[in-house]
């Protein structure tokens, strides 16, 4: 066999080996995702129900079980954005349910810790799924609940508005955050929010109309 032919055979064999390695990695990655999804199917269904105020009562025991199962799944697939999003929701909703504890109390510290954990998970979800508006919106909303109206809040708000302005399920949340900022909302952002409101439809439009009335806001063309 000539030297050229030998080199060609070696190159072909090396290429085949690389393809085989990539195939095995793909199967492994896909298997991890499938295992994680199957293992948390019931828990993710419960969280989905909680998001729309349905399903079983969110007792402390059930909340802890859901959190632990999702965190265990995240150890298997740390790059799964939906697991981060669900964990963000679990921590944020738990904090919201606590209301506004007395400043400096243990309950207030717990609430702040829950919000911090929620922010961390929502932040990770936006990195892994950067054009998904819901994670951006909930990141901004959670920071608002924590009193962190900073650069990250505005980036998250702007991304949510950019990618989610036509999402009926997200429009009330965006308007809620915008109205809460009052005069600190820039004219550019106000214009985008008003445009979203005037183009809204159906049930979302009715909900926005109620919010506008309750907040005493005038939206031109609405």
Buried (B, 14 or more C-beta within 10 A) or exposed (E): EEEEEEEEEEEEEEEEEEEEEEEEEEEEEEEBBEEBBEBBEEBBEBBEEBBEEEBEEBEEEBBEEBBEBBEBBBEBBEEBBBBBBBBBBBBBBBBBEEEEBEEEEEEBEBBBEBBBBBBBBBBBBBEBBEEBBBBBBBBBBBBBBBEBBEEBBBBBBBBBBEBBBEBBBBBBBBBBBBBEBEEEBEEEBBEBBBBBBEEBEEEBBEBBBEBBEEEEBEBEEB
